[in-house]
């Protein structure tokens, strides 16, 4: 009996080429073998941004970007104690009495107006809110959205609050709550809304093992407020943006 002969050198080459191409493509999206998260990574700039309903954008071109989480200031007062945006929560959940409602990844925040009330036109931050999520251990950006709008709620049950005369008046820390929902399509490949809020390892008690969430809210009323508090008549020199970051290793220096 004659043994079965293997493929010819040319046939091996034909097989090897698509396999090699697949490995190269996989390498472009996977972290290094010693990646503590073991998750897929995306090379920054490979993906394109995607327009979403209601004027928002899934900023997928930033997937994999290393940061920093806090954007560079674009005017005076952006890192002052007040007015300030303060994150209170973030995470994945399903609504409904038995958590059987539509799933969502939401970020909760409050506004600290400082010594004077801050009035923002409704809807708050209309198409002027950004949300970025960075994975732990240097994983880079794992979700990114632009052009979002906040919902205004109050109380433990987060009941919607209608605007008075078309605006919301923030008079104290936490007198009104903001809820910002991250669109599903704004999550980078290799992740889901259910995992972007998870720490690694799961039961860690170190904040360095958890994702970093960065949120910005832009409104001309913010720069006007900063100028008013400073006693300066030129609001253009002040930042019109509130910035909140869930964790900064060098927070004392920002």
Order of alpha helices (4+ residues) and beta strands (2+ residues): alpha-beta-beta-beta-beta-beta-beta-beta-beta-beta-beta-beta-beta-alpha-beta
